[in-house]
């Protein structure tokens, strides 16, 4: 069942997503060689709780932490650990927060120090593909339009779209209907209506699209060992133009300041 949100509920979701956006920025301040992914997890959890929210991921279907920290060939859902980030790594940080009964969800892939041009181009394309998909997240379009936009943008640039993992509806539950694949056929799939809220999250591989799950039962990895990038926004469907509830603004400000 797809749950349509009222304007008031969407504003509550905007608050939850703003907390997620700031939490990711706090993590971004600390993404550097020498820090562990478990330390990043603590930073995110502390920020979320200090702002009156709860980490959405903690305890979800038995998940043990507040964020997912997927490094290099880890596609998604990697569990924070004692792994020490090193120069040249990339790390996808997926974060969720619940406040006033509604969830926010977003992901950003960070560079650890100086990374290869190959990695930078993958991150750039993946992030751009997210916004290509969002262009079609409007009333009257279909889920297939969103996925098709992401797929064609990435595949035309030589990258592969992960088929085994998808975006999703979101609201009072972290994961709701409909399923939101990052591939598809224009004009097919669930019709989008005002009041729907979905998480769009392209997961794009440098190599082939195949993945497998590590022994922990959570971590998805590329089958060929090549790197993968992941960006995500929570989006409310509206007429004419999508309403992006999450934000990369705070992250971008921090990264720009780090360069100066």
Secondary structure, DSSP 8 states (H G I E B T S, - for coil): ------HHHHHHHHHHHHHHHHHHHHHHHH-STT-BHHHHHHHHHHHHHHTT-EESSTTGGG--SSEEEEETTEEE--B--S-B--TT-EEEEEEEEEETTEEEEEEEEEE-SS--HHHHHHHHHHHHHHHHHHTT-BTT-BHHHHHHHHHHHHHTTT-EE-SS--EEE-SSSSSEEEEE-S---TT-SSB--TT-EEEE--EEESS-S-EEE-TTSS-EEETT---EEE-BEEEE-BSSS-EE-S-SHHHHHHHHHHH-
